[in-house]
Amino acid sequence: MVFVAMALIAAGCAQKATPQQCESVCQKQLALAQAANPTPADDPVAAVEADFQKKLAEAQAPLMQAVQAVEAELQAKLGQAKNDEEKKALIEEYNKKKNEKAQEFAPAIQTLAQEKEQKIAAAQGAKKAAEEAQKAAEEKQLAECKDSCGKTTTAPKAECQLKAADLNAFNACK
């Protein structure tokens, strides 16, 4: 009975972890927690880029069809042309038609480009805010950990935690 009481007293008097040990322990805990539960690296800017690539392709499809129709018409007429001067004139005429078609679709494509710029700016802002929130949460977690560690963690437990290879081993330390 006396031995049990002495063991409890000795355990209660065990040396507390130093602030440096607590700093290291808390950094290790954060790193192990992040490794155990990695957050997906969703890039909102990349998502906007991908979305607008799709929208741009959809917006350009009618333009491409119109240009192809003009080109097909040109090829048919070139086959009927009698000399090089006629062919040259047809090519110039149909190049103008192609440019006119491009001009018809230009406002929609420009609007899409402006919309993309606005959404990218918003996505960059959201990404920055999320990164700042994550950093603030980590700093808060570290501060809480260091405070708790300094009050409750013994030096042997801190040494055990610093040697832990994963979060389960870290949490198993006593």
VENKA-V915183 format. One record per helix or strand of 3 or more residues. SS is the DSSP state (@ for helix, = for strand). FROM is the first residue (numbers start at 1). LEN is the number of residues. If there is no record, write none. Layout:
ss:SS from:FROM len:LEN
ss:SS from:FROM len:LEN
//
This chain:
ss:@ from:2 len:11
ss:@ from:19 len:18
ss:@ from:44 len:37
ss:@ from:84 len:69
ss:@ from:155 len:9
ss:@ from:167 len:6
//
